[in-house]
Amino acid sequence: MSRDGLPAAGPRGAKRGDTLSLVEMITNKQGKTPIQLLHEYGVKTGFVPVFECEKAEGQIHQPNFTFKVTIGKLTCTGEGPKKKVAKHKAAEAAINQLKANSGISLSVSGPSVPDSCKQPQKPKSPINSLQELAMRCGWSLPEYTLSKESGPAHKKEFIMNCKLETYVETGTGASKKQAKESAAEKLLAKLHTVTAGQKKSLVKPIGNNLGCTWDAMKNSSGKKVTLLKKSLLSLPNTDYIQLLGEVAEEQGFSVTYLDIEELSINGQYQCLAELSSSPITVCHGTGISCSNAHTNAAHNALQYLKIMAETK
């Protein structure tokens, strides 16, 4: 028995039917991932590994996850930009610890992390790239409008306009998504030729009235903000989109919802709600549908506004 409460690895010449040693499993299972190796070893030794997500942090476009794996009395952690990568890192750390405890000096055969995780992911869509550029530069989020739809049902053609601050580009495609991507791609190409000084000049003061600032909202006696300060924001069947719109109208800022093309890690729809306050505020939302994601983003925005309005 090892010092971590796990069976020590058996001798190199273990007979068929005996418990396999870790070294035998590694050498016999070429190409297996750390998770697979650890699971098989745990099944054979009676200590099945248990994985648990400990932490998820970072920005939406650059998350970082921490996973913990427990096998017997041994606990190890791993980090990565994806849950899958973090789990593999944790499993790899556990395998290395088990090998050290058992006196085995072999490296894990095959890739420590699956090739699908190591290889560069498919390029981001122009829509997402343009959105991230706008957020980094402090601009308003891109706005897309359908300019024209033509052609028979089996051969449609769509024309979409993409507007970002003072720049506008047009894209065409066999679907609205393709037309949006085409317009976003053209606008990205144009912005790459814009100088840093020109980009900086695109950032305009948001809102000329004091209703757009946090200080003005804290001191506001407006009916909607007063109700927001008292609200628990947890009542069922509340229309948070309407409520946010009413607060925005009273305080003099606008709300723009932008759908994110990719689903979340949990397979849910995603969107961003941008408030043209000063400074600009962007809140994330998820849901089982686009409308649910909008509602969640509006709810998160209201919670943020409530905190800012109550802060002294």
Salt bridges, closest charged atoms under 4 A:
GLU40 OE1 - LYS29 NZ 3.97
GLU40 OE2 - LYS32 NZ 3.31
GLU52 OE1 - LYS68 NZ 3.68
GLU54 OE2 - LYS68 NZ 4.00
GLU132 OE1 - LYS124 NZ 2.99
GLU149 OE2 - LYS156 NZ 3.28
GLU165 OE1 - LYS204 NZ 2.60
GLU169 OE2 - LYS190 NZ 2.91
ASP215 OD1 - LYS218 NZ 3.96
GLU246 OE1 - LYS224 NZ 3.33
ASP259 OD1 - HIS294 NE2 2.63
GLU261 OE1 - LYS177 NZ 3.87
GLU261 OE2 - LYS180 NZ 3.89
GLU310 OE2 - LYS306 NZ 2.98
